[in-house]
Amino acid sequence: MLAAATEPLPLRLDVAEIAALISSLAAVGPTVSEPARSAMKMLVDALSPPDTRGPSGGSSNAPD
């Protein structure tokens, strides 16, 4: 098991890294769990133009 910090460090990813994560998550199943669904939404929102993002703006785990 991985040791986890109480608060994860913020991540800064470039477009290719976000695309790679989306691709990997899509292969596993983006709706296999609530965290997977939430992560997929945040990754897609991060690549979307600001006017098409959900109310969370890609920075929250809250569903639309």
TILO-784182 format. One line per field, with one value per atom (N, C-alpha, C): residue number from 1; residue in one letter; atom name; x, y, z. Coordinates in Angstrom, 3 decimals. Layout:
<sites>
pos	[NUM  ...]
code	[A  ...]
site	[CA  ...]
X	[X  ...]
Y	[Y  ...]
Z	[Z  ...]
</sites>
This chain:
<sites>
pos	[1  1  1  2  2  2  3  3  3  4  4  4  5  5  5  6  6  6  7  7  7  8  8  8  9  9  9  10  10  10  11  11  11  12  12  12  13  13  13  14  14  14  15  15  15  16  16  16  17  17  17  18  18  18  19  19  19  20  20  20  21  21  21  22  22  22  23  23  23  24  24  24  25  25  25  26  26  26  27  27  27  28  28  28  29  29  29  30  30  30  31  31  31  32  32  32  33  33  33  34  34  34  35  35  35  36  36  36  37  37  37  38  38  38  39  39  39  40  40  40  41  41  41  42  42  42  43  43  43  44  44  44  45  45  45  46  46  46  47  47  47  48  48  48  49  49  49  50  50  50  51  51  51  52  52  52  53  53  53  54  54  54  55  55  55  56  56  56  57  57  57  58  58  58  59  59  59  60  60  60  61  61  61  62  62  62  63  63  63  64  64  64]
code	[M  M  M  L  L  L  A  A  A  A  A  A  A  A  A  T  T  T  E  E  E  P  P  P  L  L  L  P  P  P  L  L  L  R  R  R  L  L  L  D  D  D  V  V  V  A  A  A  E  E  E  I  I  I  A  A  A  A  A  A  L  L  L  I  I  I  S  S  S  S  S  S  L  L  L  A  A  A  A  A  A  V  V  V  G  G  G  P  P  P  T  T  T  V  V  V  S  S  S  E  E  E  P  P  P  A  A  A  R  R  R  S  S  S  A  A  A  M  M  M  K  K  K  M  M  M  L  L  L  V  V  V  D  D  D  A  A  A  L  L  L  S  S  S  P  P  P  P  P  P  D  D  D  T  T  T  R  R  R  G  G  G  P  P  P  S  S  S  G  G  G  G  G  G  S  S  S  S  S  S  N  N  N  A  A  A  P  P  P  D  D  D]
site	[N  CA  C  N  CA  C  N  CA  C  N  CA  C  N  CA  C  N  CA  C  N  CA  C  N  CA  C  N  CA  C  N  CA  C  N  CA  C  N  CA  C  N  CA  C  N  CA  C  N  CA  C  N  CA  C  N  CA  C  N  CA  C  N  CA  C  N  CA  C  N  CA  C  N  CA  C  N  CA  C  N  CA  C  N  CA  C  N  CA  C  N  CA  C  N  CA  C  N  CA  C  N  CA  C  N  CA  C  N  CA  C  N  CA  C  N  CA  C  N  CA  C  N  CA  C  N  CA  C  N  CA  C  N  CA  C  N  CA  C  N  CA  C  N  CA  C  N  CA  C  N  CA  C  N  CA  C  N  CA  C  N  CA  C  N  CA  C  N  CA  C  N  CA  C  N  CA  C  N  CA  C  N  CA  C  N  CA  C  N  CA  C  N  CA  C  N  CA  C  N  CA  C  N  CA  C  N  CA  C  N  CA  C  N  CA  C  N  CA  C  N  CA  C]
X	[0.846  0.000  0.895  0.474  1.228  0.951  1.989  1.805  1.232  0.267  -0.369  -0.184  0.065  0.110  -1.313  -1.459  -2.803  -3.464  -2.711  -3.199  -2.278  -2.819  -1.956  -1.443  -0.271  0.294  -0.467  -0.627  -1.282  -0.451  -1.134  -0.456  -0.607  0.401  0.344  0.727  -0.218  -0.004  -0.113  0.661  0.509  -0.573  -0.909  -1.994  -1.732  -0.528  -0.217  -0.378  0.004  -0.145  -1.621  -2.410  -3.849  -4.477  -4.116  -4.650  -4.274  -3.056  -2.623  -3.441  -3.716  -4.528  -5.964  -6.528  -7.885  -7.934  -6.961  -6.904  -6.803  -5.945  -5.773  -7.036  -7.652  -8.871  -10.011  -10.065  -11.104  -10.948  -9.722  -9.473  -9.894  -9.696  -10.046  -11.550  -12.148  -13.579  -13.795  -14.136  -14.242  -15.393  -16.293  -17.401  -17.363  -16.212  -16.076  -16.274  -16.016  -16.207  -16.456  -16.950  -17.184  -15.879  -14.771  -13.515  -13.054  -13.277  -12.892  -13.738  -15.039  -15.930  -15.545  -15.271  -14.901  -13.570  -12.612  -11.309  -11.442  -12.252  -12.443  -13.067  -14.063  -14.708  -13.702  -12.880  -11.894  -10.860  -10.433  -9.464  -10.057  -11.288  -11.941  -12.174  -12.632  -12.839  -11.538  -10.424  -9.138  -8.752  -9.254  -8.956  -10.041  -11.156  -12.283  -12.133  -12.630  -12.635  -13.429  -13.044  -13.710  -15.227  -15.758  -17.202  -17.985  -17.305  -18.002  -17.807  -17.085  -16.856  -18.098  -18.204  -19.318  -19.172  -20.164  -20.122  -18.875  -18.301  -17.111  -15.874  -15.924  -14.769  -13.576  -13.822  -12.738  -11.902  -12.298  -11.465  -12.135  -13.235  -13.957  -14.365  -14.598  -15.089  -16.598  -17.250  -18.703  -19.234  -20.254  -20.833  -21.622  -21.823  -22.631  -24.071]
Y	[-1.174  0.000  1.242  2.235  3.482  4.332  4.937  5.891  7.162  7.770  8.977  10.142  11.289  12.523  12.849  13.592  13.973  14.861  15.700  16.534  16.330  15.853  15.678  17.018  16.984  18.190  18.529  19.809  20.183  19.699  19.296  18.840  19.867  19.950  20.811  19.908  19.685  18.782  19.540  19.101  19.715  18.948  19.436  18.853  17.376  17.028  15.632  14.732  15.203  14.409  14.215  15.268  15.155  14.174  14.279  13.366  11.922  11.692  10.337  9.785  10.621  10.181  9.890  10.738  10.497  9.169  8.928  7.686  6.475  6.551  5.443  5.205  6.270  6.137  5.593  5.995  5.484  3.978  3.502  2.070  1.268  1.832  1.142  1.186  2.292  2.491  3.752  4.845  6.127  6.210  5.237  5.265  4.081  3.442  2.278  2.651  3.896  4.374  5.874  6.404  7.847  8.633  8.214  8.947  8.909  7.789  7.702  8.653  8.705  9.601  11.051  11.372  12.728  13.128  12.216  12.493  12.721  11.892  12.053  13.415  13.819  15.110  16.245  16.181  17.251  17.291  16.123  16.089  16.666  16.280  16.805  18.303  18.732  20.168  20.954  20.360  21.048  21.320  20.501  20.692  21.461  21.739  22.409  23.923  24.634  26.099  26.531  27.628  28.059  28.187  28.608  28.798  27.499  26.357  25.069  24.213  24.705  23.937  23.941  22.899  22.833  23.884  23.981  24.967  24.860  23.664  23.488  24.093  24.381  24.963  24.037  22.742  21.773  21.753  22.468  22.521  21.917  21.232  20.682  19.251  18.480  17.124  17.097  18.231  18.292  17.979  17.108  16.822  18.018  18.091  19.169  19.015]
Z	[0.000  0.000  0.000  -0.744  -0.800  0.434  0.941  2.028  1.426  2.106  1.575  2.523  1.948  2.731  3.162  4.227  4.653  3.609  2.964  1.865  0.672  -0.450  -1.627  -2.134  -2.718  -3.320  -4.595  -4.904  -6.164  -7.352  -8.393  -9.603  -10.704  -11.512  -12.700  -13.871  -14.785  -15.900  -17.214  -18.209  -19.526  -20.305  -21.485  -22.270  -22.574  -22.950  -23.275  -22.051  -20.891  -19.665  -19.310  -19.468  -19.205  -20.191  -21.463  -22.473  -22.169  -21.713  -21.361  -20.190  -19.209  -18.073  -18.487  -19.362  -19.855  -20.599  -21.452  -22.219  -21.298  -20.311  -19.375  -18.567  -18.098  -17.304  -18.151  -19.409  -20.306  -20.506  -20.575  -20.759  -19.533  -18.355  -17.107  -16.876  -17.204  -16.987  -16.184  -16.856  -16.164  -15.173  -15.194  -14.245  -13.286  -13.186  -12.306  -10.835  -10.503  -9.128  -9.156  -8.057  -7.969  -8.121  -7.477  -7.690  -9.151  -9.835  -11.250  -12.092  -11.832  -12.560  -12.319  -11.063  -10.698  -11.339  -11.309  -11.914  -13.413  -14.080  -15.520  -15.820  -15.045  -15.256  -15.087  -14.062  -13.838  -14.953  -15.435  -16.527  -17.810  -18.131  -19.335  -19.191  -18.017  -17.788  -17.952  -17.548  -17.650  -19.101  -20.021  -21.445  -22.184  -21.517  -22.151  -22.069  -23.084  -22.995  -21.762  -21.117  -19.880  -19.995  -21.141  -21.258  -21.382  -21.532  -21.629  -20.392  -19.410  -18.185  -17.320  -16.499  -15.564  -14.485  -13.587  -12.507  -11.638  -11.592  -10.752  -11.388  -12.683  -13.364  -13.410  -13.174  -13.210  -11.956  -10.916  -9.724  -8.508  -8.705  -7.576  -7.877  -6.865  -7.028  -7.125  -7.006  -7.017  -8.407  -8.499  -9.807  -10.314  -11.634  -12.228  -11.840]
</sites>
